[in-house]
Amino acid sequence: MMTSKHLFMCLIPSLALTACGSDSKTDEKTAQPPVTVALRVLETTDLHTNIMDFNYYAGATDPKIGLARTASLIKQARAEATNSVLVDNGDLLQGSPMGDYVAKIGLNEGDVHPAFKAMNLLDYDVANIGNHEFNYGLDFLHTAIAGADFPYINANVYCAEETCWNGIKKGENLFTPYLIKTTPVIDNKGNKHDLKIGYIGFVPPQIMQWDKQNLTGKVEARDIVASAKKFVPEMKQKGADIIIAIPHSGIGSSENPGNMMAENATYALTRVDGINAIMFGHSHSVFPHENYADVAEVDVEKGLINGIPAVMPGRWGDNLGMVDLTLEWKNDTWQVANGQSSVKPIYDGANKTPMVDADKDIQDAVENEHLATISFVDQPIGVASENMYSFLTLVQDDPTVQIVSDAQIAHVKASLTDDLKGLPVLSASAPFKAGGRHSTESDADQYVQVDAGELTYKNAADLYLYPNTMVALKVSGKELKDWLECSANQFNQIKPDVTTPQYLINWQGHPTYNFDVIDGVTYLIDVTQPSKFDRDCKVINAGAERIVDLKYTDDNGQVYSGEELSNMTFIVASNNYRAFGGKFAGTGSDYVALELPDTNREALASYIKAESGYEAATNRFNSQVNPSADYNWDFKSIPATVALDIRFETQNSAKADAFIAQYARRNMTKLADTDALGFAVYQIDLSANP
């Protein structure tokens, strides 16, 4: 019998079903499914002004790149989802000849950059500032982003002048640090809700080094994670239901995620309470991907880092990033019940098949700038006597690096002040297109391919990809050797007594743009030794020595080596990125001897024109530039007692085959099968001198 007290208790209103006088079967029938919202977050990143599906260096359509193709994936992904939003991670304004062309002609107030002519058609919700947005200066950036029909955010760049643009005062955020956008969504029962989505963006604080000439005294960049910890609670307090971080920053360290001012801080951001998803970039890689399977607390099947859904969709529009969130209304708040990250490619590299057609509206939007860019890059600047291909740039001295070094040395020598004259001038140059990051199928096409004969501006842009400016450093011979020791981390350690296959190139542990070749000295690299430094030039094996037989020969034929060379002083021509980066020995502000206003690419174009005997009166060239490698570096031969199987990867093409057959300094044998990304695999004989 039910008492009056019992009856009273059962009549009390409650949000939850009670078991008063009912059995479990009745509960199951009356229980309601939770209210959920499926939200799809889409991301583009590192477009680098690759709007058209077109390779300006090759002068041909390229189905592996371009927002015009990604746009088709965006439309497909939206059609599949009830609720979706679209974000861009940054590095938009620089990186292709179209970006250079627009920067060259400039933007006036009211002009719309072609990147935004295209993006404005795609209904972006928000975009983040990338480090390459600063390459052409703050005025250009300000004018450019004014043409976007969507807001820009960044939380860790501050005004450092008394007054910055838009009346922003010293110490204030230069950009809107975050955005809370009310977004209509439909739940699983067909009901509408207003979801308050918070977006917060970040850029590597290293912009202060990489774009020193544009930013010093004008802005200040602060730590990414500290900025997140400052603003995320504020976003929650202001009513954000969920928070999506958009860091232009790679994964970073899983062992030391708390490193202050880290360039790559995504892993650390997953530990910031309140962030529900991360749309990241900067590293030009793809996540989720099996390459990250061994990173602690990473689930590459679901695309989670420390349980947080995260995605990084490559670069140049080759992939679309997606995070699918299931939000559940629980305890009067929206909570993330589940998350899945994935990437969709625009091209099937395995089958060499485009996955989508280009979006014609995007192509039409930038048609005028596209045609103007083609004309811009076709301007002749000289004549080359030899082909310049980078197929072998990671295994022997190479013409694509050689011509840049020759140009840098010539330019710095002509610019030396009296106090520096008489010091030996060297050059540090790295390959910018040497198989990309060896992480996606399209990377197999990322090689410089400049044919002998007439050279145009697009060839100079192909040889020197970035708009860096010329900087010369004053370094000791000892620092020079450590600079090269860090560069030699490009190679895996080879065991001289192992017969199983050993791969030479350290793709994942050292980006190829940090493989500096220093011209003006000669040296050997002993890959049987462990690397002294890691990719960030931090000592990991203090006693290791890979750089051997390092020598400098002066104009009189005098050879310097050993302790004598260590005590010498050199001028090293380089670029602002390397010079102010401070990673390599001999780099950083304290070592800068000259800052020149010219870009490295302009110095290269001027060198090519001068060496080609350009005559302004006739507008003709009466000579040729010779880019032939001087082979100032090589591997130390391995006196192996067993048959070694040492391998490296390069492009799989008839052009690469012919070049390698003609220019290989060592015996190289192409194997029958390509690797999983479509790269050709070669065996290289390091057991005998070339």
N, C-alpha and C positions, 0 to 999 in steps of 0.2 A: 504494500500500500504506500502511495506517495504522500509524504507529509506536506503541510502547508509551507513549511520552510523550504522543502525541496522544490515545490512548485514555484515559489517565489524566485528561487535562484535560477531556475530554468527559463524564466520569463525575462531575465535581465538581458538587454540588447548586447550583442557581441559581434565583432568582426569575424571571429572564428566560429565554426560549427562546434557545438558541444555534444557530449555523448549522453545527455540526459534522457533516460528511458528509451534509448535506441541501441541497436546492435551495429556491428562493424559493417555489415552488408548495406544497411541503410545509409551509413556515412559515405561509402564508396559511391552510391548513386547520387547523393546530394552534393558531394565535393565538386567545386568548380575549378576548371583549369586556370592556371595563373595568367594574368594579363602580360603579354610579351610584345615587344617590338623588334623586328628584324631590321637592323640598320647596316647598310653597306657603305664603307668609307673607301673612296677611290683616290689614288695618288699618282701624279706624274712627278718626276724629279730629274734634275741634271739634264734638262733639254738642251742647254748650251746653244740656243738659237737654231737647233735643228728642227725647223718647222716643216719644211718640205721633205718628202722622201727622196732626197737627191744628194748625191755625193759631189760636191763642187770640185774636189780634187781630181776625181775621175771624169767629171763632166757627164754623169749618167744617173738615171733613176736608181735608187737603192731601196729595195723593199724592207731592209733590215733596220732602218732608222726613220725618225721623223714623226712629229706630232700629227701630221696629216693621217698617218696610219693609226697611231694611238687613239685618235679621235673616234675611229670606227669601233675600237674595243670599248671605249668609254660609253658609246651609245648602246652597244650590246649589253654591257654590264648593268647599265641603268634599266634597260628593258627587262632584265631578269629579276630586278629587285623592286619591292614595293616602296622602300625608303632608301635614298642614297644621297651622299654629299661628295663633293670633289675638291681636292686640295692640290696645290703645287708646292714642292719642297724647296725650290730655289736653284741657283746656278742656271739662270735663264738667258741673261743678256750677252754673254760672251761664250766663245768656243767654236764657232763656225764662221766661214767667210761672210755669211749674211750678217752676223753680229759685228764683224770687223767693218763691213761696208756701212752699216748704220752709224757706227761710232765715227767713221771717217767723215761722213757727210754731216753728222751732227743732228741733233733734235732741237727744234724750236718749240716754244710754249704752244701747246695745242696739238702738236704732232703726235701721232700714235705709232709706237714702235711696232714693226710687223709681228713680233711675238704676241703682242696684245691684240692686234687685229685678228689673229687666229684664236687666242685663248678666250677673247670676249664672246666668241660664238659658242663656247662650251659650258657656260654657266658655272664657273668656278665659285666656290663658297669663300675661299680664302687662299692666300699664298704666303710663303715664308721667304725671307731674304737669305740668299746663299752668298758664299764668300766671293764668287766671281761677279756678283752684282756691283762690286766696288772697283772693278778693274779700270773703268773709264772715268772714274772720279764721281764725287758726290753730286755735282750739278747734273751730270748726265743721268745718274740714277734717279734723282728727284724728278726730272722731266719725264723720264721713261715710265716710271710706275704711276705717274699721274694719268697715263693713258689706259690703265687697267680699270675694268668695270667691276672689280672685286677688291676687297681690302687686303692690305699687306700687314704682316705682324712680325715683330722681333722683340724678344724680351731682354737681350743682354748687350745691346749697343746703346751707348749714352752720348749725349751731346757734351763736348769738351770745350766748346767756345762759349763766350758770354751769351751769344744768341745763335742758334742754328736755324734751319729752315722752318717755316710755318710758325715762327715765334717761339720755338722750343728753347728753353733756357739751359744753361750749364748744369749738368747733373741730372737732367731729365732724360727719359727714354727718347731716343731719336725717332723710333717708330712706335706705333701702338703695340704695347707688349703682348696683349692677348685680346681675344674677341670672344664674347658670349653671344651666340646667334640663336634666336628662337626659330626652330625648324619644325614645320608641321609634319607629323608622322601618323601612320595608321597602324593600329595594333592587330593582333591575331584574331580579334573579334569584329574587325571592321570599324572600330571607333577611332576618332581623331584625337590627337594629343599635340600639345606644343612642347617639344623637347628642347631644352636649353643646352646647346652643345658649346663647350668651351674649347677654343683653339689657342695654343701657345707655341711660338716659334723661337728658334735659336740658330746661331751661326758660330763657327769656330772662332774663339778669341784670337787665333793666329792671324786674323785679317790685319791686325796691327803690324805684323811683320811682313806679310805677303803684299800688302798695299800701303806700305809705309809712306810712300811719296804722296798718296792721295788722302791719308787719314791722320797722320801725325798732327797733334794739336787741335784736331777738329772733332774727333770722336774718341770714345773709350770703350773697349770691349771687356766684359766681365765673364766670370766662370759660368758655364752652362748650368751645371747642377745647382749651384748656389742660387742662380736666378730662378730656376724652377721651384726650389724650396721657398723662395720669397713670394712668388706670384700664384702658385697652384692653390695654397690655402685661401688666398684672397678671391680666387675664382670660385671656389666652393662656397665661400661666404656670400658671394654675390649671386648665388643661385644656379651655378652650372650643374646640370644633372650628370653629365659625363664630361671628361676632359681628354682631348686628343692632342698629344704633343707632336710637333712637326720640326724636329731638329735636323738642320743640315749638318749632319754629323754621323760618322760611321759607328759600328758596334763598339769598338774600343776594348779596353782590358776587362776581362772577367776576374782577373786576379787582383788588380788594384783599381777598382772602379771609382775610388774616391779621389783620384789624382786631380788636383786643382788645375784649372785652365787647360784641361785636356781637349785636344782637337776632336777626338772621337769619344763621345760620351753617352751613346744610346743605352749601352748596358747599364751604366750608372743611373740613367733616367728611369729605368724600369723599377728601381728601388725607391723612387720618390712617391710617397703616399698620395693617392688621388688621381694619378695618371692612369687612364683606362685603355689607351691604345697609342701606338707610336708609329708615325709615318715618317721614315727617315731616308737619308740619302748620303751624298757627298763622296762615298767610296766607289761609286760606279759599279757596284756589285749587286748581286741578287740575293735577297733573303725573303722567304725561307729557301734554303739550299743545303744540300748535303755537305758542302764545304764547311758548314758551321756545326756539323753533327757532334763534334767532340768538345764544343764549348760548354762549360758548366752551366747547368740550368737552362739549356736551350732545347726546345722541342721543334725539330725541323719538320715534323709531320703536320703539326697544327700551326707552326709559325709563331711560337711563344718564346719570350725571353723572360725568365723569372716569372712565368705565368701570365705575362702581359702580351697581348697580340701586337705584333710588329711586322712591318713590311718595308723592303727597300727594292724598288723596281728598276735596277740597272741604270742606264743612261741613254741619252739621245732619243728617248721615246721608244726604246726597243722592247719595253715591257710596261704593262699597267699594273700598279699595285692595288691589292684589295684586302681590306679587313672586314669580315662579316661578324657583326656583334649581335648577340641575342640579349636584349635588355628586358628585365623582369621588374614589374611594379611590386615592390615588397617593402613593408614598413614605411609606407608613404614616400618612397624614393625609387628612382630608377637605378637598378643595379645590374652590372654585367654578369649574366648567368653563363655565358659561353662566348668564345671568340675563336675565329679561324682566319689565318692570313694565307694569302696566295698571290702569285704573280701570273699574269697572262702575257705571253710573248706575241709580238706582231709577226714573227717569222719562225718557221720550223726549221732550225738549222740542220737537224738530222736528215730531213728529207728535202732540204733546200726548197721550201715551199712557203710563199707568203700566207699568213693566217687570215689576213684581212686586206681589202682594197683601201686605197687612200680616200679620205673624205674630200669630195670635190669642193665643198664650201670652204674648207681650210685652204686648199690649194688656190682657189680663186681669190681669197682674201689677201694673200701675199704674192700674187702673181707679178705685180710691178716690181716689188723689191727682189723677187727671185730672179727676174730677167736682168735687173740692174746689177745684182751680185755676180751673175755669170759674166757680164761685161767687165765688171770690176776685177775679177780674178784672172781674166784673160789678157791683161795688160803685160806686154813683154818687158822683162828686166835683164835678159842676158842669154847666154848660150853655154851649155855644159858639154864637156868632152866625153863624159862617161855617164852611164846609168847610175841613179842613186836609189837603191832599194835597201830596206832595213831588215831583210829576211835573216841575215846573219849577225845582226847588231849585238846580240847577247852572247855570242860565242867567238867573235873576233872583231878586230878594229874595222870600222865601217864607214862608208862614204857619207851617209846621211848625218852622222855625228861629226865627221871630219870637216865637212864644209862649214858647219856652224862654228866649230872651234877655230878654224882659220879666220873666219869673219870676226869673231870676238877678239882674237889676238890682234888682228890688224886695227880694229876700232880702238881698243884700249891703248895700244902703242901710240897711236896718233893723238891720244887724249891725255897722255901722262903729263903731270905737272913736273916742274924742275926737280923737286925733292924726291920724285919717284923714278926719274930717268936713270938708267943704268942697272935697275933691278930686272932680273929675268921675268918675262911675261909668259904665263901659262894660261890655259883655258880649261874650265870644267864644263862639260856638256853631257847631257843624258839623252837617251832615246825616248821620245814622247809617243811614238807609235811602234810598238814592238810586241804585238799580240795582246794589247789591252791588259786586262787583269787575268786573262786565261780563266774566265769564269762564265762566259756565255758563248753561244755558238757564233755570234757576230764578231767576237774578238778575233777570230781567225782571219778576218779581213783587215784588221787594224795594223797595217804596215805601210810605211812610206814607199810610194812607187812613182818616182820622178824619172822620166826617160831622158836620155841624152838628147841634145838639140836645144831648141828654143825654150827658155824658161820664162814663166809668167809669175805674177804675184801669187796665184794659187799654189804654185810650186814652193814659193818661199813660206807660205802659210802651212803647207803640208810638212815642210822640213822643220818649221818652228811653230808649233801649234798654239802657243800662248802669247798674249800681249805683254810679256814681261819687259822690264826695263834693264838696261845695262848697269852692272855694278862690278867694281873691281875690289878684291880683298888683298890685304897684306898679311902673308902667313909665313911661318917658319917651315923648314924642311920636315921637322918632326910632326908638325900639324898636318902637313901635306900627306905624309905617310898614313896617319890615322884617318884622314879624309878618305883615302883610297881603301883603307881597311874596312871602313863602314860600307863603302860602295860594294866591296867584294862579298858582302852578305847576300848579294844577288844569287849566289851559287850554293847549292847543297854540298855538304861534305861528301867526298867520294872515298870509299874504302878501297885501297889498292889490292886487296887480297880476296875480293868478292867477284864471283862470276855471274851472279844474277843481275838483271837490269837495274841500273842506277840512273836516276834523272838528275840532270845537271842544274836546271834553272829552278830557283827557289821562288816560284810564282806567288804563293800565299804569304810568304814571310818577308818579301821585299818588293815594293812596287818598282816597276822598270824605270819610272821617271826619277828614281833615286839611285840609278846605276850610273854614277858620274864617271866618265872617262876624262882623265886629265892629260891634255896634250901639252907637249913641250918637254916631257920627261919620258923615259922608257921604264917598263916594269913588267914583272911576271906575277901571276896569281896562282898560288899553290892551293888547289881545292881539296887536297888530302888533309889539310889542316882545318880545325874548327874555326868558325867565324869569331873574331874578337868582339864584334858589336852586333846588336840586334838592329832591326829596321829603323829604330829611332836613335841609333848611334850610342846606345847605352852599353857599357862594357858587360859582357857575359862570360868572356874567357880572357882574363887579363894577360896571360902569357902567350896567347895565340898570335901567329904571324903568317898571314896569307900573302902579303905583298913582299916580294923578294926581288933582289937585283934591281932596286930602284936607283936610277941614274939620271943626272942632268949633264948635258954636253953644251958648253958655251959656243959662241960664234968662232972661237979660235980652236975649237976641237978639244978643249980641256974637259975631262970627265970628272964629275963629282959624285960621290956615293958615300954610304955609311954615315959615320959621325960628321964628316965634313959637310955632307948634304943636309943633315939634320939641323945644322947650325946656320944654314943659309936662309936668306929672306927672299920670298917670291911674291910677285903680283899675279893673282889668279882672276882672270876675266870670268864673270858668271852673270847671274840674273838676280833681280831683287828677291824673288821667292827663295832662292838658295842662300843668298848673302845674308838676309835678315832672319832666316829661319832658325839659326843657332843650333841645329842638330849636328851637323858635321863639324869635325875639328877645323878650326880656322874660320868658322862662320859666326855671324852675330854682329851687332852694331859696332862692337869694339874693334873689329877687324876691317871695317869698311875704309878703303883708301880713296875710292872715287864713286860718286853717284852721277851717272850720265842721264840726260833727258831722253835719249833715243831708246826705242824698243829694240830688243835683240833681233826681232824680225826685220826692222828697218835697217839695222846694221848688216844683216845678212843680205838683204836686197841691194844695198849700196855696194857691198863687197862683190856680189855677183856682177853688178853693172860695171864696176871698175875693172874687174878681171876680164870681163868680156869686151873691153875696149870700146865702151859706148861713146859715140860722137854726137853731141847735141845738134851740130849743124846739119848732119845728114840723117839723124835719128836712126843710126845703124850701129851694129856691133861688128868690130873687125878682128875679134879674138874670141877665146873661149875660157871659161873657168874650169880648172881641173880639180874635181872633188875626190880624187883617188885617196884611199886610206894610206897613212904612212906606217901602219902596223906597229905603233909604239907600245902596244900592250899585247900580251898573249898569256895563255896558261902555262904554268911550269909543267913540263912533260913528266909523266908518271912512270917510273921504272918498274912496271908491274911484273910479277913472276907468273901471273895467270892471265888468261884472256879476259879483258874487261869489256863490259857491255854498258857503255855510258851513252845516254840518250838526251836529246833536246827536241823541243817542239818549234815548229815554224809554220808558215802558210803552206797549204796544200794546193799548189797551182803549177801550171807549166812554166810560168814566168819565174817562179821561185826555183823550180827544178833547174832551169837553164842558168840562172844567176849563181846558184850554189855550185853547179858543175864547173862554171868558169872561174869563180873567185874563191872557192873554199881553200883555205890555207892548210888544213889538215884533211886527212881522209874522212869523208862523210858518206854514209850509206843510208839511203831512204828505205824505211821498212814498208811492208805491204799495207798494213792497216793504219788508218788514222786513229787519233784518240777520240774520246767521247764527245769532244767539242768540235771535231772536224779539222784539227791541226794535223799536219804531217809530222811524223816522228822519224828522226834521224839518229843513227849511231855516229858518234864522233870518236876518233882515235886520238887519245891523249898520251899514248905510250911512247911516241917518238916525236922528235922535233920536226916542225913543219919545213 
